[in-house]
Amino acid sequence: MKSIQARLSLGLVAVLVVVGVVLAQLTLWLFEAGLQRYLENGLRNESENLLVALVRGPAGMQLDEQRISAAYQRPFSGYYFRIDFAQGTWRSRSLWDMNLPKPSAPGLSDRHELGPEGQELLTLRADYRRLGQDISISVAQDYSPVRQGFRRLQQIGLGMGLVALALVLVLQRMTVTRSLRPLERARQQIAQLQQGQRSQLDAQVPSELVPLVGQINHLLSYTEDSLRRSRNALGNLGHALKTPLAVLLSLASSERLQGLPEVRAQMREQLQQIEQRLARELNRARLAGDALPGAQFACDDELPGLLSTLGMIHGEGLLLSHAVPPGLLLPWDREDMLELLGNLLDNACKWADSEVHLGIAATEEHYQLWVDDDGPGIPHQQRVQVLERGSRLDEEVDGHGLGLGIVRDIVQAWGGKLQLLESPMGGLRVDIQLPRRSL
């Protein structure tokens, strides 16, 4: 969600900057063009006033200074003129000892001439005929204050644009965050699905998300129903095959084959392998579908009963203890976790002298499970062997040797890692790491 917000914000900033710069430049250009047209009209009026001030005198044509603006009398006032005719050139006193260049063509000059004291001059040339003579009048006005005003306007506009951009980004982030909030809730609920904290998504969502949530919930219901039917079918198949196998094993041990010891041993061995292979494949198939939506194992509720049952099976002289964070929920099916922990603890109880300890811890990346016992342990070179289903190091210990093999299959199905280590209690430590389920 944060990446979506970042991309939206970046795209909005880019669009606003481009559009803002284009609009600002276009607005300033249009404003300056309009202002120049306005100033051009004023300069044309000034040139006409100067034309009227040209009168016939005793010595010929002369300029009536009573009819011109006082600004043309004040040095460097920012208002200047130049009159060119056949007898010579008249310049305004405001130019002092500076010269005003004559524009090359009538009309408003395309470039700003550099005037007195570094002033930028907006110059207009107008050609007339007066008192029988051709006259060219050039009038100029200081354009520097206008340019400075434009620069201040640009700075103010830039500041206001940045403030407006920041305000738009804040409002946009608030709007996008509010709009994406239902998607964020849906993402969190899907994470809760994988952690076993719920079995369906909330149907109370905006109308745009109703079809998506409805399809997800339908898929979850279908998947849950399919997994339940598959597990029931596998369970029924297992029970259906156990009875014929038990009968065959009984026949292999019966007196009818007393005279054929080799056939009897071979048949019994093959039937036991069939039984072990069947149990293994059924268990793998049951685990392949992963946990049902909403499945979870509540350690506080399940572990005391499991330890109590094992204590009654293996005798009161065996101390069973556990260290588990209060309220810990493991996001796996209850039956699968009971089978995993049951096999681990049962195997440890068979070999322990007096004590078995179960520990469970949760980190940000995985769940850690370990079982310690104070038994004889397993030599390092034989640890790989005991993980094979049916492998037993001591035939005198009860059981079929399936425990750690079942545990290994479950751990592999969940993408975890199993290790056999030396226990601080002197015996064997079975250490398991199960990855957290994440989106």
N, C-alpha and C positions, 0 to 999 in steps of 0.2 A: 504494500500500500504506500509506503514511503517513497519507493521508486516511482510509482505512478504520480504522486503529488509532485515530486521533483521534476519529472518530465513535463507535467502540465505547467508548473511554474516557469520552467525554463522556456517552454514554447510561448507562454503568455508574455514573458519579459521580452523575448525576441520580437514578437509581433508588435507589442506596444512601442518598443524602441524604434523599430523601423517606421511604423505608421506615424509615431509622434514626431520623429525627425523630419519626415517628408512633409507632414502637415505644417510643422513649425516653419520650415524653410519656405514652403509655398505661401503661407500666410504673410511672412515677413516680406517676401518678394512682391506680393500683390499690394501690401500696405505701402512699401517704398515706391512702387510704381505709381500708385494713386497719389501719394504725397508729392512726387515729382511733377505729376500733371497739374496738381494744385499750385505748386511753386512756379511752374512754367506760366500759368495764367497770370500770376502776380508779376513775374518778370516782364511779360508782354505788356501788361498795363503800365509798368514803369517805363518801358521803352516808348510807349505812346505818349506818356506824360512828358518825357524828354523831347519828343518830336514836337509837341505843342509848345514847349518852352523855347524852341528855335524861332526867333523873330528877325525881321529885317531891321538893321540898324544903319547909322550914318556911314559906317565903313563896310557895310554889307551884312551878311548873316551873323547873328550873335545869339548867345544863350542867355535867356532871362533867368537869372539865379533866384529870383523871387518865386518862380513857379516850380522849382525842384525841391525835393525833400532835404531837410537839414542833415539827414544821415550821410548824404554825399559830401557834406562839408567837413565832417568829423573824421580825422585820420584813423585808418584801420577800423572803421565802424562795422565792416562786414557787408556794406552795400557799395557797389562800384559801377561806374559806367565808362564807356569809351565811345566817342562819336567820330567817325571817319567820313570826310567829304573831300572835295577836290582841292581846297586850299590847305588842308592839313588834318590834324587830329586833336580833339579835346578830350581830356581825361578828368575824372572827378578828383576833387581835392582829397578825398578819403584814401586815394591810392598813395598819396605823399610822393615819394620818389620811385615807387614801384611801377611796373608796366603791366597792363592787362592785355594778354595776347588776344588777337582778333580771331574768333572761330573761323574755320575754313569754309563753312557753309551756313546759310540761314537756318534758324531753328535752335532747339535745345542741343547743346553740345553733349556728345556721347561720353566724354571723359571729363573728369573733374580737374580743373586747372589748379595749380599750386599758387596761392595768392600771398598777400602780406602776412608775415608772422606764421607761416606754415598753414594758413587757412586753406581748406578745400573749397573751391568755388564752383557753384552751379551757374553756368554761363548760357545766355540766350542772345542770339544775333537776329536782328530784324532789319531788313532793307526797305528804305522808303525813298520817295522823291518829294522834295519840299523846296519851295521858292526857286524852282527851276533847276535844282541840283539833286544828284544822286547822293543819298545819305545812308550810311550803315551805322546802326546803333547797337552796341553790345553792352548788356547789363549783366551783372554778376551778384550773387548772394553767397555769403559764407554758409557752407553745407556741413561744417564740422559739428555744430551742436546737434544737428539731426542724426549724423552718424554716431555720435556719442550716446544719443538717446536710444538708437537702435541697439547698440552694444549693451546698454543697461537693460533694455527690454529683453534681449536675448538671455542675459544672466538671470533676470527675474523669471523668465519663462522656463529656463533650465531648472532653476530651483523648484518652481511650482510643479514642473514635470516630474522631477525626482520624488517630490512629496506625493504627487498623485500616483506615481508608479508604486511607491511603497504602500500607499493606502489600498490600491487595487490588488497588490499581491497579498496583503493581509486579508482583505475581504475574499479574494479568490481561494486562499488556503482554508479559510473558515468554511467557505461554501463547499469546496471539494472534500474537506474532512467530514463535513456533515453528510454530504452525498455518498461518500464511500463507507460511512459507518456501518450500514447494513452488510456490506461485503466483508468488512473486518469482523463483524459478529459471526457471519457465516464461516469465515476462515477459522475463527476460534472454536466454533462448534464442531467443525470437521476435525480439528486437532483433538478436541474432547472425545470425538468418536473413536479416534485411533488410540486414545489413552483409556478407553473403556468407561468414560464418565457419562455417556449418553448413548442412546440407540437411534435417535432421529434428530433432524434439524427442526428448529422452531418454524412453524408455518406462518407466524405473524411477521411478515416482511413486506417491504414496498411492492406494489403491483408489478414493477418491472422484474423483480426477482422471484415472483410466485412460480412461474413455469420451471425455473432452474431448481429451486428448492423442492418443488413437487417431484421432479424427475429424480433428484438425488434420494429423496425419501422412498420413492417407489423402488429404486435400485437397491437401497439398503434392505427394504422389506423382502424383496425377491432374493437377495443374496443370503439373508438370514434364514429364510425358509428353505433355500436350496442346501445350505450348509447343515441345517438341522435334519433334513431328510437324508442327506448323504451320511451323516454320522449315525443316524438311526439304522440306515441300511447296512452300514459297515458293522455296527454292533450286532445286528441280527445275523449277519453272515458269520461273524466270529463265533457267536453262540451256536449257530447251526453246524459249524465244522468241528467245534470242540468235542461234541459228543461222539461222532464217528471216530475221531482221532483217539479219544479216550478208550473206546471199545477196541480199536486196533492195538493200542498199547497194552491193554489188558490181555488180549489174545496172545500178543508176543511174549507175555510173561507167564502164560498159562502152562499147565502140565502137558498140553498136546505137543509142545515143541521141546519137551525135555530131552528127547533123543537127538535133537538137531541143535546143538548149542551154537554152532557158527551161524546158522540161519536165524536163530533167535536173537543173537547179538546184533547181526546186521540189520534185521527188521526193526529192532528197537532203536538202533542208532538212526536209521533213515526216518522213522516216524518222529523221533525227537527233533531232527533237523527240520522236518516239515512243520512241526508245531512251532518251533522258534521262528522259522521264516514267515509263517503265516501271521504270528503275533507281531513281528517286526513290520511287515508290509501294511497290515491293518492300522498299526499305530502311525506309520508315516502318512498313510492316506488321510487319516483323521486330522493330523496336524497340518497337512498341506493347505487346508482351507483357511488357516489362521483363525484367530479368535472371532467369535460373533460380535457384531456391533454392540457396544455397551458392556461387553464382558470385562470383568476385573476380579482380582483376588484381594480380599480384605484381610490383611495379615492379622490384625487384632481379633477378628472373628474366627478365623480358620486355624491358626497355628496352635492355640491351646488344646483344641480337640484332637488335632493330629498328634501332638506330643503325648497327650494322655493315652491315646490308643496304643502308640508304640511302646509307652512305658508299661502298659498292662501286658503287651505281647512278649516283651523281652525281660520282664521281671522288675521288681521294685528296687533291686540293688543298683540299677543303672540310673545315673543322674542325667536328665535331659534338660538343657537350658537353651535360651535363645536371646538374642539382642537385636531388636527391630525398632526403628523409629516409630513413635506412636502415630496411628492413623495412616500408615503407609498403605497405598493401593497399588498393586501391580497390574498393568494393563494386559493381562492374559486370562484365558478361560480358567475358571475355578477348577474344573476337573483336570485340566492339563497341569496346572500348578500343583495340585494335590498329588498327581502321579509323579511329577518331577521331584518334589520335596520328599514325598513318601519313599521313593526308591533310594534317594540320597541318604535319608536318615535311617531307613531300615538296613541298608548296607553298612552304615557306620555302627549301628547298634550290634550287628552280628560280630563285628571285630573289636569293638571297644572293650576295655577292661572294666571301667566304672563310670565313664563320663563321655557325653556327646554334646557338642555345642553347635547351634545354628546361628549364623549372622547374616543380616541383609542390610545393605546400605544403598542409598540413591545419590547419584551425582548428576551433573548437567548432561552428560553424554550417555551414561549407561546405568544399569542396576547391577550391583555386586552381591552375589550369594556365595556363602562358603559354609562347609560343614567340617568340623574338627572332631577327631576322636583320640583317645589315649591308648589305642591298640598297638599292635606290632608294626603297623605301617606296611608299605610296599616298597621293595627295592626299586631304584631308579630304572634299571634295565627291564623290569617286568611291568612297568606302569602302562605301556602301550598295549600289552597283551590283555590286561584286565578290562580294557574298554570294549573289547570284542564281546558281542552278545553270546552268552553261554560259557564264557571262559571263567574258570575258577582255579585259584591257586591252592585251595585246600578243599578236598572232596569231603572232609568230615563236617564242614560247616553247612548247615541246612540251606536250601535254596537251589535255584536252577542256574544261577550265574547270569541272570538277565538284567539286574538292576542298573549297573553303570552303562550298559549298552543302551537301555531305554533312555536313560538320562542323556546320553550323547546324542541320540536321534532327536530328542526334543530340543536340545540346545542348538543343534545344527539347523533344525527347521525354523527356529526363531532368529537365526543369524548371529548366534552368540559364540562364545569361546569357552572351552572346558579345559582345566589343567589339574593334574594331580601333583600336589606339593607336600613338603614335610610340614606337619602341624606343630605349632608351638606347644601343644599338649603332649607331643612325643609320638603320635601316630600319623595318620594320613589326613591331609586337608584336600578336599575337593573344592576347587575354586571355579566359579562360573561368572562370566560377564555377559549380560544381556543388553543389547542396544535399546535405547529409548526409541519409541516410535514417533517420528516427526514427519511434517509435511514437506 
